Amino acid sequence: MLAATRERILARVAEEGRKRDLYRVALEWWPPNPTPNVELFTYIGGETSSELLARCESHGRWVEWLGEGERAVSAAMGWR
């Protein structure tokens, strides 16, 4: 995906996040990270925050959950 396209999409997500609470889970691999990261992005009350949930192999052969990652996703999504 072109950087400009990605930025346009994320700007739209942030815009919608100012209107209502949004949650975005992303698996992305950006330098200098040695592996892809799984991150939870929250857009609440116009504020954006992120939490690193896991590191993983690019095709999901393994996942290393970090800290409270699984519980954080469950709590954010209202799952029990």
NORGI-V137215 format. One record per pair of residues at least 6 apart in sequence whose ideal C-beta (glycine too) atoms are under 8 Angstrom apart, sorted by the first residue. I is the first residue (numbers start at 1). GAP is how many residues later the second one is. D is the distance in Angstrom with one decimal. If there is no record, write none. Layout:
BEGIN
[[I | GAP | D] [I | GAP | D]]
END
This chain:
BEGIN
[[13 | 9 | 6.5] [13 | 11 | 6.3] [13 | 30 | 6.8] [14 | 29 | 6.3] [14 | 34 | 6.1] [16 | 6 | 6.0] [16 | 27 | 7.4] [17 | 26 | 2.4] [17 | 27 | 7.4] [17 | 29 | 7.0] [17 | 31 | 6.6] [18 | 25 | 7.5] [18 | 28 | 4.4] [21 | 21 | 7.5] [21 | 22 | 6.8] [21 | 23 | 4.9] [21 | 24 | 7.7] [22 | 20 | 7.4] [22 | 21 | 4.2] [22 | 22 | 8.0] [23 | 17 | 6.7] [23 | 18 | 7.2] [23 | 19 | 5.6] [23 | 20 | 7.6] [23 | 53 | 5.5] [23 | 54 | 6.5] [24 | 16 | 7.5] [24 | 17 | 4.3] [24 | 18 | 8.0] [24 | 19 | 7.5] [25 | 13 | 6.8] [25 | 14 | 7.3] [25 | 15 | 5.6] [25 | 16 | 7.6] [25 | 28 | 7.6] [25 | 48 | 7.0] [26 | 12 | 7.3] [26 | 13 | 5.3] [26 | 15 | 6.6] [27 | 9 | 5.5] [27 | 10 | 7.4] [27 | 11 | 5.1] [27 | 29 | 6.9] [28 | 8 | 6.4] [28 | 9 | 6.3] [28 | 11 | 7.2] [29 | 6 | 7.1] [29 | 7 | 3.9] [29 | 8 | 7.2] [29 | 29 | 6.5] [30 | 7 | 7.9] [33 | 22 | 7.9] [35 | 20 | 4.8] [35 | 21 | 6.5] [35 | 22 | 6.9] [35 | 23 | 7.7] [36 | 19 | 7.0] [36 | 20 | 5.5] [36 | 21 | 7.6] [36 | 22 | 5.3] [37 | 15 | 5.9] [37 | 17 | 7.3] [37 | 18 | 5.9] [37 | 19 | 7.9] [38 | 14 | 7.7] [38 | 15 | 4.7] [38 | 16 | 4.1] [38 | 17 | 7.4] [38 | 18 | 6.1] [38 | 25 | 7.3] [38 | 31 | 7.6] [39 | 11 | 5.2] [39 | 12 | 6.6] [39 | 13 | 5.6] [39 | 14 | 6.2] [40 | 10 | 6.8] [40 | 11 | 4.9] [40 | 13 | 5.5] [40 | 29 | 7.9] [40 | 32 | 6.3] [40 | 33 | 5.9] [40 | 36 | 6.4] [41 | 7 | 6.6] [41 | 8 | 7.3] [41 | 9 | 4.9] [42 | 6 | 7.2] [42 | 7 | 5.2] [42 | 8 | 7.6] [42 | 9 | 7.8] [42 | 34 | 6.4] [51 | 18 | 7.6] [51 | 21 | 5.9] [52 | 14 | 6.0] [52 | 17 | 7.8] [53 | 12 | 6.8] [53 | 13 | 6.4] [53 | 16 | 3.6] [53 | 17 | 7.7] [53 | 19 | 6.7] [53 | 20 | 6.5] [54 | 9 | 5.2] [54 | 10 | 5.8] [54 | 11 | 4.8] [54 | 12 | 5.7] [54 | 15 | 5.5] [55 | 8 | 7.7] [55 | 9 | 4.8] [55 | 11 | 7.0] [56 | 6 | 6.4] [56 | 7 | 4.4] [56 | 8 | 6.8] [57 | 6 | 7.8] [73 | 6 | 7.7] [74 | 6 | 7.3]]
END
